[in-house]
């Protein structure tokens, strides 16, 4: 009968380190992430073509969707969805934004590095507006389109999402292209969209409606929680809310402040702090935007006062 003796501790340690090294390598294989946002929708093959280009760069690259339902040509909403999403992804994540009504024109194609170490590959058309404010941009590189584009795509002028942005994004995410080699450093500011910054005037807060909660019709403002707290609000207290479009009043009423939708009866409005820690207005189990014909954009204002 063969007698088995316990393995020496040194051998056990070596084996353990070997297993851990394999596990670490597996976890980091394809650890890079590429996240797409477009206004293409999913009715045709445009998004799939972009992902095919990225897959061709590296089959191990992990690809994700932010959204492909940005309203056509709506750079404003594209900028806000980046603000809403980018901070919650790990450092090093590469985002490809293709809401590009000026494709093929002289508008710049850039790669931006944020202060939180995220990379945004995008047309410089205002899409970086909110990220430039917070967390801020460390550096922006202007892509040399002729040098950086997908090989064999020279005769295509209207699909930079596939021929340039997806290709550059995939190479950047997988380390085949360094940020410094993307192009020359931008020495002036990125293009920024104009809008009303949130501010306080006495007991009144004034801001804009950057976007709607698309699924439920909640009205999101850019009024931060910290500014609202200056009014020392109490749960259950009512505030006067005014919504206007291009200076024309669309809706006005007194609304209770609460932490959750269920703080008011079904069908009643509630003023609350949304997931971005900004003031918002909703109907409990209803659609405020549809019910009161409210939309979003820089020409919509949102006021809250006692």
C-alpha positions in Angstrom: 0.0 0.0 0.0 1.3 3.4 -1.0 1.5 6.0 1.9 0.9 9.6 0.9 2.7 12.2 2.9 1.5 15.8 3.1 3.2 18.1 0.5 5.8 20.4 1.9 4.5 23.9 2.7 6.8 25.4 0.1 5.3 23.3 -2.7 1.8 24.2 -1.5 2.7 27.9 -1.5 4.1 27.6 -5.0 1.0 25.8 -6.3 -1.2 28.4 -4.7 0.7 31.3 -6.2 0.5 29.5 -9.6 -3.3 29.1 -9.3 -3.7 32.7 -8.2 -1.6 34.0 -11.1 -3.7 32.0 -13.6 -6.9 33.4 -12.0 -5.5 37.0 -12.1 -4.6 36.6 -15.8 -8.1 35.3 -16.6 -9.7 38.2 -14.8 -7.6 40.7 -16.7 -7.9 39.0 -20.1 -10.0 41.4 -22.1 -10.5 43.6 -19.0 -10.8 46.6 -21.3 -14.3 47.9 -21.9 -15.7 49.8 -24.9 -19.1 51.5 -24.4 -21.1 52.8 -27.4 -23.7 55.6 -27.6 -25.4 56.7 -30.8 -28.6 58.1 -32.3 -28.7 55.2 -34.8 -31.4 53.1 -33.2 -31.4 49.3 -33.8 -33.4 49.1 -37.0 -30.5 48.4 -39.3 -26.9 47.2 -39.2 -25.1 50.4 -38.3 -24.4 49.5 -34.6 -23.5 46.0 -35.5 -21.0 47.3 -38.1 -19.3 49.4 -35.4 -19.1 46.4 -33.1 -17.7 44.3 -35.9 -14.9 46.7 -36.4 -14.1 46.6 -32.7 -14.3 42.8 -32.7 -11.8 42.8 -35.6 -9.4 44.8 -33.5 -9.6 42.3 -30.6 -12.1 39.5 -30.2 -11.5 39.6 -26.4 -12.6 43.3 -26.1 -15.7 43.6 -24.0 -18.3 45.8 -25.7 -21.3 47.4 -24.1 -24.2 49.8 -25.0 -24.9 53.0 -23.2 -27.9 53.7 -25.5 -28.6 53.9 -29.2 -31.9 55.7 -28.7 -30.7 59.3 -28.5 -33.1 61.4 -30.6 -31.7 62.0 -34.1 -29.1 64.7 -34.2 -29.7 65.6 -30.5 -26.2 66.5 -29.3 -27.7 68.0 -26.1 -29.2 64.7 -24.9 -26.0 62.9 -26.0 -24.0 65.2 -23.7 -26.3 64.6 -20.8 -26.4 60.8 -21.1 -22.6 60.8 -21.0 -22.8 62.9 -17.8 -25.4 60.4 -16.4 -23.3 57.3 -17.2 -19.6 57.8 -17.5 -18.8 58.4 -13.7 -20.2 54.9 -12.8 -17.8 53.0 -15.1 -14.3 51.9 -14.0 -11.3 54.1 -14.7 -9.8 53.4 -18.1 -13.2 52.7 -19.8 -13.4 54.0 -23.4 -16.7 55.6 -24.6 -17.5 56.0 -28.2 -20.2 58.7 -28.8 -21.6 59.0 -32.3 -24.3 61.6 -32.4 -22.7 63.4 -35.3 -25.0 65.6 -37.5 -21.8 67.2 -38.9 -20.2 64.0 -40.0 -17.8 64.6 -42.9 -17.6 68.4 -42.4 -14.7 70.3 -40.8 -15.9 69.6 -37.2 -13.1 68.1 -35.1 -13.0 64.4 -34.2 -11.4 64.1 -30.7 -10.5 61.8 -27.9 -10.9 63.4 -24.4 -9.4 62.2 -21.1 -11.5 63.1 -18.1 -10.1 63.8 -14.6 -11.7 60.5 -13.5 -9.6 58.7 -16.2 -12.2 57.9 -18.7 -11.7 58.2 -22.5 -14.4 59.7 -24.7 -14.0 59.3 -28.5 -16.5 61.7 -30.1 -17.1 64.5 -32.5 -16.3 67.8 -30.9 -19.8 69.2 -31.3 -20.9 70.0 -27.8 -21.1 66.3 -26.6 -18.4 67.0 -24.0 -20.2 70.0 -22.5 -21.2 68.5 -19.2 -18.1 66.3 -18.7 -15.9 69.3 -19.3 -17.7 70.9 -16.3 -17.6 67.9 -14.1 -15.4 66.0 -13.5 -13.4 68.1 -16.0 -11.1 67.2 -18.9 -7.4 66.7 -18.4 -6.5 66.7 -22.1 -8.1 66.4 -25.5 -6.4 65.0 -28.6 -7.6 65.8 -32.2 -7.7 62.8 -34.4 -5.9 62.8 -37.7 -8.7 61.2 -39.7 -6.6 60.1 -42.6 -4.1 58.5 -40.3 -6.3 56.9 -37.7 -9.3 55.6 -39.8 -10.0 52.0 -40.6 -7.9 50.7 -43.5 -9.9 50.6 -46.7 -12.5 53.1 -45.6 -11.0 56.1 -47.4 -13.9 56.5 -49.9 -16.5 56.6 -47.1 -17.4 60.1 -45.8 -20.6 59.6 -43.8 -20.0 56.8 -41.4 -17.2 57.9 -39.0 -18.9 55.9 -36.3 -17.7 52.8 -38.0 -14.7 54.0 -40.0 -13.1 56.2 -37.3 -14.6 56.3 -33.8 -15.2 52.6 -33.2 -11.9 51.7 -34.7 -10.0 54.3 -32.6 -12.0 53.4 -29.5 -11.2 49.7 -29.8 -7.5 50.2 -30.4 -7.4 52.6 -27.4 -9.2 50.2 -25.1 -6.9 47.3 -26.0 -3.7 49.3 -25.8 -2.9 49.1 -29.5 -3.1 52.9 -29.6 -1.9 55.2 -26.8 -3.7 58.4 -25.9 -0.6 60.4 -26.8 -0.5 58.9 -30.3 -4.2 59.7 -31.0 -3.3 63.1 -32.5 -2.1 66.6 -31.6 -3.1 68.1 -28.3 -6.1 70.5 -28.5 -4.9 73.9 -27.3 -8.3 75.7 -27.2 -11.5 74.7 -25.5 -13.9 72.0 -26.7 -17.2 73.1 -28.2 -19.7 73.8 -25.4 -23.5 74.1 -25.6 -25.1 77.2 -24.0 -27.7 76.7 -21.3 -28.9 78.3 -18.1 -26.7 77.3 -15.2 -28.5 76.5 -11.9 -28.5 79.4 -9.5 -30.4 80.8 -6.4 -32.1 84.1 -6.2 -33.4 84.6 -2.7 -35.8 81.8 -2.0 -36.1 80.8 -5.7 -33.9 78.3 -7.5 -33.7 78.6 -11.3 -32.3 76.0 -13.6 -33.0 74.1 -16.8 -34.5 70.8 -17.8 -31.6 68.9 -19.4 -33.5 65.7 -20.1 -36.6 63.7 -19.3 -36.7 60.3 -17.6 -37.5 58.6 -21.0 -39.4 55.6 -19.6 -41.5 57.3 -17.0 -41.8 60.9 -18.0 -40.2 62.4 -14.9 -38.9 65.9 -15.4 -35.3 66.2 -14.4 -33.7 69.6 -13.6 -30.1 70.6 -13.2 -30.8 72.0 -9.7 -28.3 70.2 -7.4 -29.4 68.9 -4.1 -26.8 71.1 -2.3 -28.4 74.2 -3.7 -31.9 73.0 -2.7 -30.6 72.3 0.8 -29.8 76.0 1.2 -33.6 76.5 1.4 -33.6 74.1 4.4 -36.4 71.9 3.0 -38.5 69.6 5.2 -40.0 66.4 4.0 -43.7 66.9 3.2 -43.3 70.7 2.8 -44.8 72.1 -0.4 -42.9 74.3 -2.9 -44.0 76.4 -5.8 -42.7 74.8 -9.1 -42.8 76.7 -12.4 -41.9 75.2 -15.8 -41.5 77.4 -18.8 -40.5 77.0 -22.4 -38.7 79.9 -24.1 -40.1 82.2 -21.4 -43.7 81.0 -21.7 -45.2 79.4 -18.7 -46.2 75.7 -19.4 -47.1 74.5 -15.9 -47.2 75.8 -12.3 -48.3 74.4 -9.0 -47.4 73.6 -5.4 -45.8 70.3 -5.0 -44.8 68.3 -1.9 -41.2 67.4 -1.4 -40.5 63.7 -0.6 -37.8 61.1 -0.8 -39.8 58.4 -2.7 -42.7 58.4 -5.2 -44.9 56.6 -2.7 -44.8 59.7 -0.4 -47.8 61.0 -2.3 -51.0 59.3 -3.5 -51.1 57.7 -6.9 -51.4 60.3 -9.6 -50.2 63.2 -7.5 -47.0 65.2 -8.3 -43.9 65.0 -6.1 -40.7 67.0 -6.0 -37.8 64.7 -5.2 -34.0 64.3 -5.6 -33.2 62.0 -8.5 -30.3 59.5 -8.9 -27.9 62.2 -10.0 -28.7 64.2 -6.8 -30.6 66.8 -8.7 -34.2 68.0 -8.3 -36.9 66.4 -10.4 -40.7 66.3 -10.7 -42.8 63.2 -11.2 -46.4 61.9 -11.0 -46.6 58.9 -8.7 -47.3 56.0 -11.2 -48.0 58.5 -14.0 -46.2 60.4 -16.7 -45.7 64.1 -15.9 -44.1 65.0 -19.2 -47.0 63.6 -21.3 -49.7 64.8 -18.9 -48.5 68.4 -19.0 -46.7 68.5 -22.4 -43.3 69.2 -21.0 -40.1 68.5 -23.0 -36.4 69.1 -22.3 -33.5 71.1 -23.6 -31.6 74.4 -23.0 -34.7 76.5 -23.7 -36.7 74.9 -20.9 -36.5 76.4 -17.4 -37.4 74.9 -14.0 -38.0 77.1 -11.0 -38.6 76.1 -7.4 -39.5 78.5 -4.6 -41.2 78.7 -1.3 
